[in-house]
Amino acid sequence: MKGTISKDHIPASKYQLLFVGMPPLTITEISGIENELDVAELPDRTVASGGRTKPSEFTFRIPAHETVQLAALELWYSMCKGDVDPAYQLSGTLIMQSISGNLLRTYSVIDAFPSKRVLPELSLESEGEMTTIEWTMRCQDVFFVS
């Protein structure tokens, strides 16, 4: 592959996921974010685009010691329960940055909300590894910006 891939690549470790009205999140891991077209199977056994995308779901992990960030996520999560707050959906931006910082790939995440929280497995046998809390997000759409 040497010589076929540009030098200023985007590594899997240089990213940010920002949501409007939320503090910047220290995300240690983000799952792949799928964006899939709704399709219709026709009587002749071919498929056609339904014209819309299906809602997306993805997960991310936050260190369990990030107090301010987790408090903001817990507040957002509480807005989605019981008498759902009309403003529970937030939009965001996924930013992936190249090694030099000169190239950005950005995607808009539209009408997102936290739908699940998973607390870490704990064990006295651990040698002090950092624990993280996993959040599942649902959103209406994800689209390429730049």
ABEGO torsion letter per residue (X at the ends): XBGABBABBBBAABBBBBBBGBBBBBBABBBBBBBBBBBBBBAAGBBBBAGBBBBBBBBBBBBAABAAAAAAAAAAAAAABEBBBAAABBBBBBBBBBAAGABBBBBBBBGBBBABBBBBBBBAABAGBBBBBBBBBBBABBBBAX
